[in-house]
């Protein structure tokens, strides 16, 4: 996931994601920012078109597996370069996240948490 994101490799990103992907956008009081597999190609395309460079470092904090479901808790540092007019600028930060994965036909696929 990290490698595909940094390379802006949309095809590889899409192959990692389940057809049942759904995310609530980190909010529970509204569905306006919810998205699923139908919206992901557009989001990936926007990212690829509007960022010149992406840096993304991941530190896995915990992995829990119960049968065909897994949760990966991780910390990530990100920096991405984009242009405002003709001027390149950077945005950077640090955050934590949890990916949920399910085993589908012997492969782990992301079902939420991007």
C-alpha positions in Angstrom: 0.0 0.0 0.0 2.7 2.5 1.0 4.8 1.8 -2.1 1.9 2.1 -4.5 0.8 5.3 -2.8 4.2 6.9 -3.1 4.5 5.8 -6.8 0.9 7.0 -7.4 0.3 3.6 -8.9 -3.4 3.6 -9.2 -3.7 0.1 -10.6 -1.8 -1.5 -7.7 -3.8 0.5 -5.2 -7.1 -0.7 -6.7 -5.9 -4.3 -6.7 -5.3 -4.1 -2.9 -8.9 -2.9 -2.2 -11.9 -5.1 -1.7 -15.0 -4.6 -3.9 -16.8 -4.2 -0.5 -14.6 -1.3 0.6 -16.5 1.4 2.6 -15.3 4.2 4.8 -17.2 6.8 6.8 -14.5 9.5 6.4 -13.8 9.4 10.2 -17.2 10.8 11.0 -20.2 9.1 12.5 -22.7 12.0 12.6 -23.0 12.4 8.8 -22.9 10.2 5.7 -21.9 13.1 3.4 -18.2 12.2 3.5 -18.7 8.4 3.3 -17.2 6.7 0.3 -16.8 3.2 -1.2 -15.2 1.5 -4.2 -17.3 3.6 -6.6 -15.6 6.8 -5.4 -12.0 5.5 -5.0 -10.9 5.7 -8.6 -11.8 9.4 -8.8 -10.0 10.0 -5.5 -6.9 8.2 -6.6 -7.0 10.0 -10.0 -7.2 13.4 -8.2 -4.3 12.5 -5.9 -2.2 11.4 -8.9 -3.0 14.5 -11.0 -2.6 17.1 -8.2 0.5 15.9 -6.3 3.9 16.3 -7.8 5.6 14.1 -5.1 4.4 12.0 -2.2 6.4 10.9 0.8 4.7 8.4 3.1 6.4 6.5 6.0 4.6 3.8 7.9 5.3 2.3 11.3 3.1 -0.7 12.1 2.0 -0.6 15.8 -0.2 -3.7 16.0 -1.7 -6.4 13.9 -4.6 -8.5 15.0 -6.0 -11.4 13.0 -9.2 -13.3 13.7 -9.9 -15.9 11.1 -10.5 -14.0 7.8 -10.4 -10.5 9.2 -7.3 -8.5 10.2 -6.7 -5.0 11.7 -3.5 -3.1 11.2 -2.9 -0.1 13.5 -0.2 2.1 12.2 1.4 5.6 12.5 2.2 7.4 9.3 4.2 10.5 8.4 3.3 12.1 5.2 4.4 14.9 3.0 3.1 15.8 -0.4 4.1 18.5 -2.9 1.6 20.2 -5.0 1.3 23.5 -6.9 -0.6 26.6 -5.9 -0.5 28.6 -9.2 3.0 28.2 -10.4 4.5 27.8 -6.9 5.3 24.4 -5.5 4.3 23.9 -1.9 4.4 21.1 0.7 1.9 19.8 3.2 3.1 17.4 5.9 1.9 15.8 9.0 1.8 12.8 11.3 -1.3 10.7 12.2 -2.5 7.2 13.2 -4.8 4.9 11.3 -6.4 1.5 11.3 -6.8 -0.6 8.2 -9.3 -3.4 8.2 -8.6 -6.3 5.8 -10.5 -9.4 4.9 -9.1 -12.5 3.2 -10.7 -12.9 -0.3 -9.7 -15.9 -2.4 -6.5 -16.3 -0.4 -5.4 -12.6 -0.6 -5.8 -9.9 2.0 -7.9 -7.0 0.7 -8.5 -3.6 2.4 -12.2 -3.2 3.3 -11.9 0.1 5.3 -9.5 2.7 6.6 -7.7 4.3 3.7 
